Amino acid sequence: MLDQAFSQVYTKFKLHFYQQIFSKFENREATLTTVESFCMEVIMALGHPTIAEFSNMMHLSTPNAAYKINNLVKKGYVEKVQSTTDKREYHLYPTRKYVDYYSISYAYLQKVVDRAKQRFAPEELQKLEEMLRIVSDELMPEIKLPSSGSAVAEPTP
């Protein structure tokens, strides 16, 4: 039963996101391919990764990762910002164009969280948060996220 409950919640978040994205494309052509959308999700989750960090997470060769990143830069979804400590490295920053696109997914997540806050008692919410942290930190060790979680990243001038 628990596996079905997890699956249902995960599937509902995905389907809501897909509904919103497809409704945006009704009157115009999609500008991100499916693979590019996945790449952007990874960049958002990692914060401001370097190309090497992105490449390692996606299990891509560095040239293949650089090719994908360059396409995202050309489309205006990613900005490469040179590291202040190591001039050979570039960090990847989602642009406002992508942040606006991404906010569709985050807005629904926030709506569900707000509904949970209305539905559950504070002690239940605290237990739910504790359980979700355990799931993320202990039961999903294969995926490492920055300590701050996935934050909406914007380029700095």
Helices and strands as residue ranges (DSSP letters): H 2-24, H 34-46, H 51-58, H 62-74, E 78-82, E 90-94, H 96-119, H 122-137
